[in-house]
C-alpha cells in the first residue's frame, strides 16, 4: 500500500499550468512557493526561518505543498539524479522567496529576471519527474530514510498531517513513510509540534527511550551520554523498560543511555525551552561539558572543554545568534576561564582564577 503522501504528488502540479482551474492555479502557485522555500532554507538564517513559519501557518494548503516537496526530495537518491545532471548552484541563485512585504504576506523577487525563476522551476520539475518515476522502487527497497543537518544548520520538516519537526544543528532524524506517526532521533536535537490523535498517538524513539505525545509541543535532545525531554505545551508520556513518567507543560526529564541510568525530572519556564530556535540557550547549574556540546551543535563550531573544568556548573543565558567566538568567549568569561583556537574548533581552558 502506498503511503498517503505519495498519492498527493502529481507531476502535472509542477510541470504545467495550461488548462488549470482557478483552484488548481492556486495549488500550483503554492507548490512553486514551497519549492522556493525548500531551496532558501538550505542556507536559511534565523530571519528566514521566522518568515518561513509565518508563511507556513498562513494557509493549510502550504503545509501540504511543502510536505510534498520535502518527501519527494528525500526520496530522490544520487542514483536517481546524476550529480552533473542539474547545476544546483544555478538553481539556488535563481529564485528566492522574500519575507512579508507591503504587497502581501509573501513577496517574490527574481534574482536575475523572470526567466531565471522559470529555469529554477523547470530544473526542480525535472528532479521531481526523475524522482517520481523511481519513487515506487525506492519505497519498496528502503522504507525508512534519514533527514540530517550539519553543525550549525537548521531544518524544518512540515507534514501534511499538521505535524512539523524543527531540527537543530548536527541532528539525524529517521522517518518512515509507511508510519507517519513516528520518528526516531538518532542524534542531536529537535522540536516536535504534534497534532494529537488519540487513536494514533505520535511516538518519538531514541534507542530504548520512547516519548509519546498527548497533544503537545516538545523538545528532545540526544547524544552519546544524555537523553532529555522538555515539554513546551500539552503533555507527553516517557517510557522505557520499567519506567513510565507523565510530563506536562513546563516539566523536563533527563536520563542517560546506560541501562541503569536514573531518571531526573524538573521544572523550567516553557519560554526558555528549545531556546536554540530563538537564538538563546539558558542553563541552571549545567555542567560546562554539556554546554559545550550544545554550543557545538547550535553554532556549527566545535567547542572543546579541558577535562579539568568540564564539570564546572554554569548558570545563565548565552546568545547563539552571533559569531561563535563571541558566544564562547562570553561563556568562558562568566567562569573566569580562557578560550584558545584548537584546530578547527575552540578550546575552553582553566584561567588564572578558575576554581579547581
Protein Blocks (a to p, Z undefined) as FASTA:
>chain_A
ZZfklmmpcfklmmpcghpafklmmmmmmmmmmmmmmmmmmmccfklmmmmmmmmmmpmk
lmmmmmmmmmmmmmpcfklmcfklpcfklmmmmpccddddfkbmbdcddfbbjklmmmmm
mmmmmmmmmmmmmmmmmmmmombdcddddehiacddddfkopacdddehiacdddfklmk
bccdfbdcddddddddfklccdddehjbccddehiaddddddfkbccdddfbhcddddde
hiacdddehiacdddfbfklccddddddfklgoklmnopacdehiafklmmmmmmmmnop
acdddfklmmpcceddddfkbcfklmmmmmmmmnopacddehjbccddddfklcZZ
